[in-house]
Amino acid sequence: MQKKIIIIGAGIAGLSAGCYGQMNGYETQIFEMHSVPGGLCTSWDRKGYRIDGCIHWLMGANPESMFYETWNELEAFKGKELLYHDYIMHIENSEGKKLIMYCDIDKLETHLMELSFQDSEVIRELTDAVRKFKDIHTASKDESLVKYSKVTMHDFVQRFKDPFLKEALLAFAPKGNSVFSLIFQLAIYNNKDACWPVGGSLEFAKGIEKRYLELGGKIQYKSMVDEIIAANDRVTGIKLTDGCVHTADFVVSAADGYSAIFEMLKGQYINEEIKALYESKKVSNTSIQISLGVNCDLSRYPYCINMMLENSVQIGGVENSQLLIKNYCFDKTLSLPGKSVVTSLIFTDYEYWEELYKNSENYKAEKKKIADWFICLFEKKYPEAKGKIEVVDVATPITYYRYTHVWQGAYCGWKAPAQKIPNVLPGLLGFYLAGQWTQTTGGLPTAVITGKGSIMRICKQDGKNFLSKCS
Ligand SMILES: Cc1cc2nc3c(=O)[nH]c(=O)nc-3n(C[C@H](O)[C@H](O)[C@H](O)COP(=O)(O)OP(=O)(O)OC[C@H]3O[C@@H](n4cnc5c(N)ncnc54)[C@H](O)[C@@H]3O)c2cc1C
């Protein structure tokens, strides 16, 4: 008899698990609390403007990339136009000095040398390292690249003589980051492995949902899982918040790790390591996203500007000294002709917003205050937009939580904790975790790979050969 897998969550990890479950002959059903697929990989519509809430760089677009095959198996790029920018962003200081982070490493090297020839030695060292970085697997075994994982950006920029380059590089990669992660990021762009899928994040997720449904999978939306049920330490199914019980041979949770382990399973299947991991709260950043719908064409501006602010500003308890403004005129599907969508993602503190949310008036007032501050700076930089703003939308860390239950609003999962991260739980059979909370860093490639991994484990448990296409 065909065995059944229940999957919690229709984010990218859940959809991936669903597709591979179907490919391997299981009956699968996804329960998703929301009404659309994608989870954090989403977009939303406001008065004819489509606001994107996720993808800045989608990794795995290069056929040579380690993630390409998996995206391809899910037909994630099928029928999609993939767009590759020439540069990652413009970084500008308050005096108008500008560094353009070109994707092409030769172009970036020439530009950096033009800005500061006196730094040519360290510039060449950096660009040579980027040229050497083909993929993360080989790079993490190459000592000449691995050595940069022990050097922080703070220490690295000290080797530059030009004060603007020092400042601009730190605006691109924060001082606590390793130089290895800077090299990795530049290499991804140089290798044409980072793209923008035209249509945006929700459309991208819908492409994988389509594949899942075509494979015969079922999704039940507006269905929040309240409890994962186990008998004699083996999962038997799930209970929804409306009380309905669904049985299965296996359950994969592709929902937030904290809620699966500590809420749906009530913390019954943990050990000291898991407890310490979650108590460490070593989670990635969270942000506030301000989005505008503007009734004018801003396509003459760079698509992404990182402005170094003259005076830093406190946003929800976090000091920000730069402001990233992204305009989506490069994707004509997001607004009507002659109109523009603009967003800004600013780091903030989850607990600050959690406290503020207890009083809805204060919460709304703070959102408005930040939006007004942003609009003031925005209109100075883009004067033709003055008086033409038709939509103002502010998403806070609470929005991320309300929308997907992502723990601490940390939309990229862990911040590289030292502890081991579980994908199964001690003493519980038939249960698997997938998604960004099962790896050291989050992101869409992590989600898709861990969804696939959960089905590989089920197949192994069942003594079956894993298939990555339909037989
Ligand atoms: C602003 C922003 C920018 C980002 N930029 C990038 C980027 O440029 N590149 C990149 O690769 N990644 C980026 N990410 C990160 C990326 O979106 C996430 O790492 C990835 O989407 C996580 O996927 P997931 O499937 O693991 O989890 P999620 O997307 O969190 O999916 C979990 C799903 O489970 C559902 N769920 C939760 N609890 C329950 C329950 N009890 N019952 C039923 N359903 C439940 C949720 O509704 C959700 O649909 C960004 C994220 C954000 C928010």
PDBQT file of the ligand as one rigid body, heavy atoms in Angstrom, charges set to zero:
ROOT
HETATM    1  C1  LIG A 501      13.197  40.289   3.281  1.00  0.00    +0.000 C 
HETATM    2  C2  LIG A 501      13.764  38.962   2.917  1.00  0.00    +0.000 A 
HETATM    3  C3  LIG A 501      14.798  38.882   2.006  1.00  0.00    +0.000 A 
HETATM    4  C4  LIG A 501      15.339  37.640   1.663  1.00  0.00    +0.000 A 
HETATM    5  N1  LIG A 501      16.262  37.588   0.666  1.00  0.00    +0.000 NA
HETATM    6  C5  LIG A 501      16.681  36.382   0.220  1.00  0.00    +0.000 A 
HETATM    7  C6  LIG A 501      17.497  36.293  -0.929  1.00  0.00    +0.000 A 
HETATM    8  O1  LIG A 501      17.807  37.278  -1.579  1.00  0.00    +0.000 OA
HETATM    9  N2  LIG A 501      17.940  35.058  -1.310  1.00  0.00    +0.000 N 
HETATM   10  C7  LIG A 501      17.606  33.917  -0.621  1.00  0.00    +0.000 A 
HETATM   11  O2  LIG A 501      18.041  32.833  -1.024  1.00  0.00    +0.000 OA
HETATM   12  N3  LIG A 501      16.822  33.985   0.472  1.00  0.00    +0.000 NA
HETATM   13  C8  LIG A 501      16.339  35.178   0.911  1.00  0.00    +0.000 A 
HETATM   14  N4  LIG A 501      15.518  35.259   1.994  1.00  0.00    +0.000 N 
HETATM   15  C9  LIG A 501      15.353  34.076   2.852  1.00  0.00    +0.000 C 
HETATM   16  C10 LIG A 501      14.371  33.048   2.311  1.00  0.00    +0.000 C 
HETATM   17  O3  LIG A 501      13.157  33.667   2.010  1.00  0.00    +0.000 OA
HETATM   18  C11 LIG A 501      14.144  31.965   3.376  1.00  0.00    +0.000 C 
HETATM   19  O4  LIG A 501      15.386  31.481   3.841  1.00  0.00    +0.000 OA
HETATM   20  C12 LIG A 501      13.356  30.786   2.796  1.00  0.00    +0.000 C 
HETATM   21  O5  LIG A 501      12.221  31.245   2.097  1.00  0.00    +0.000 OA
HETATM   22  C13 LIG A 501      12.933  29.852   3.929  1.00  0.00    +0.000 C 
HETATM   23  O6  LIG A 501      12.140  28.827   3.404  1.00  0.00    +0.000 OA
HETATM   24  P1  LIG A 501      11.532  27.705   4.315  1.00  0.00    +0.000 P 
HETATM   25  O7  LIG A 501      10.659  26.873   3.440  1.00  0.00    +0.000 OA
HETATM   26  O8  LIG A 501      12.613  27.026   5.071  1.00  0.00    +0.000 OA
HETATM   27  O9  LIG A 501      10.666  28.452   5.435  1.00  0.00    +0.000 OA
HETATM   28  P2  LIG A 501       9.382  29.409   5.345  1.00  0.00    +0.000 P 
HETATM   29  O10 LIG A 501       9.406  30.225   4.135  1.00  0.00    +0.000 OA
HETATM   30  O11 LIG A 501       9.331  30.082   6.678  1.00  0.00    +0.000 OA
HETATM   31  O12 LIG A 501       8.149  28.412   5.227  1.00  0.00    +0.000 OA
HETATM   32  C14 LIG A 501       7.494  27.857   6.321  1.00  0.00    +0.000 C 
HETATM   33  C15 LIG A 501       6.037  27.666   5.924  1.00  0.00    +0.000 C 
HETATM   34  O13 LIG A 501       5.376  26.968   6.976  1.00  0.00    +0.000 OA
HETATM   35  C16 LIG A 501       4.127  27.593   7.220  1.00  0.00    +0.000 C 
HETATM   36  N5  LIG A 501       3.755  27.281   8.602  1.00  0.00    +0.000 N 
HETATM   37  C17 LIG A 501       4.414  27.657   9.746  1.00  0.00    +0.000 A 
HETATM   38  N6  LIG A 501       3.795  27.142  10.830  1.00  0.00    +0.000 NA
HETATM   39  C18 LIG A 501       2.739  26.424  10.363  1.00  0.00    +0.000 A 
HETATM   40  C19 LIG A 501       1.725  25.652  10.992  1.00  0.00    +0.000 A 
HETATM   41  N7  LIG A 501       1.687  25.514  12.316  1.00  0.00    +0.000 N 
HETATM   42  N8  LIG A 501       0.792  25.049  10.208  1.00  0.00    +0.000 NA
HETATM   43  C20 LIG A 501       0.817  25.176   8.851  1.00  0.00    +0.000 A 
HETATM   44  N9  LIG A 501       1.749  25.906   8.208  1.00  0.00    +0.000 NA
HETATM   45  C21 LIG A 501       2.705  26.503   8.950  1.00  0.00    +0.000 A 
HETATM   46  C22 LIG A 501       4.383  29.058   6.971  1.00  0.00    +0.000 C 
HETATM   47  O14 LIG A 501       3.196  29.771   6.724  1.00  0.00    +0.000 OA
HETATM   48  C23 LIG A 501       5.297  28.982   5.758  1.00  0.00    +0.000 C 
HETATM   49  O15 LIG A 501       4.560  28.957   4.558  1.00  0.00    +0.000 OA
HETATM   50  C24 LIG A 501      14.897  36.470   2.318  1.00  0.00    +0.000 A 
HETATM   51  C25 LIG A 501      13.848  36.546   3.215  1.00  0.00    +0.000 A 
HETATM   52  C26 LIG A 501      13.260  37.777   3.489  1.00  0.00    +0.000 A 
HETATM   53  C27 LIG A 501      12.058  37.829   4.379  1.00  0.00    +0.000 C 
ENDROOT
TORSDOF 0
